[in-house]
């Protein structure tokens, strides 16, 4: 017997997370975890830490050359990271 009012579990989870105010922290976590995959292993190797504060992603890099390279394309990188998560999580990136 099939229920008529069945819903997809993912839809229900998203709704509960939104109601409880957990959607934004979860998306921030997903974006930070996605950093190595989005930038690739070569750049991820020079990444010391990443964190999000006030819709800005702070990335600590160990190479000044990589920092300059990423600085030039940071607008595209913001788009790629937000697209990967599927939400507008960050507005900018700061390389420190």
C-alpha positions in Angstrom: 0.0 0.0 0.0 1.4 3.4 -1.0 0.9 6.6 1.0 -0.6 9.5 -0.9 1.2 12.2 1.1 4.7 10.8 0.9 7.5 13.3 0.7 11.2 13.0 -0.2 13.4 12.7 2.9 15.9 15.3 1.5 13.1 17.9 1.2 12.0 17.3 4.8 15.6 17.5 6.1 16.2 20.8 4.3 12.9 22.2 5.7 13.8 21.2 9.2 17.3 22.6 8.9 16.0 25.9 7.6 13.4 26.2 10.4 16.0 25.4 13.1 18.5 27.9 11.7 21.0 25.2 10.7 21.0 25.7 7.0 23.6 28.5 6.9 26.2 26.8 9.3 25.8 23.6 7.3 26.4 25.3 4.0 29.4 27.1 5.4 30.8 23.8 6.6 30.2 22.3 3.1 32.0 25.2 1.4 35.1 24.9 3.7 35.2 21.2 3.1 34.8 21.7 -0.7 37.9 24.0 -0.9 40.4 21.3 -1.8 38.2 19.8 -4.4 37.3 23.2 -6.0 40.9 24.5 -6.1 42.6 21.2 -6.8 45.3 19.3 -4.9 48.1 21.5 -6.1 46.7 24.6 -4.4 45.2 22.7 -1.5 48.7 21.6 -0.6 49.6 25.2 0.1 46.5 25.9 2.2 47.1 26.1 5.9 43.5 26.8 7.1 40.1 28.1 5.9 37.3 29.7 7.9 34.2 31.8 7.2 33.4 34.9 9.1 30.7 37.4 8.2 30.2 35.9 4.7 33.9 36.2 3.9 36.1 33.1 3.4 39.5 33.6 5.1 42.2 31.4 3.5 45.7 31.1 5.1 48.2 30.1 2.5 51.8 29.1 2.9 53.0 30.4 -0.5 53.0 34.0 -1.6 53.1 32.9 -5.3 49.8 30.9 -4.9 48.3 33.8 -2.9 49.0 36.2 -5.8 47.6 33.7 -8.3 44.4 33.2 -6.4 44.0 36.9 -5.6 43.8 37.7 -9.3 40.9 35.2 -9.8 39.1 35.5 -6.5 35.7 36.7 -8.0 35.6 33.5 -10.2 36.6 31.4 -7.2 33.8 32.9 -5.1 31.3 31.9 -7.8 32.7 28.4 -8.2 32.6 27.8 -4.4 29.0 29.1 -4.1 27.9 27.1 -7.1 29.5 23.9 -5.7 27.5 24.3 -2.5 24.4 25.5 -4.3 23.8 28.5 -2.2 25.2 32.1 -1.8 27.4 31.4 1.3 30.2 33.8 0.8 30.5 37.3 -0.8 34.3 37.5 -0.8 37.6 35.8 -0.1 40.6 37.2 1.8 44.0 35.5 1.5 46.1 35.8 4.6 
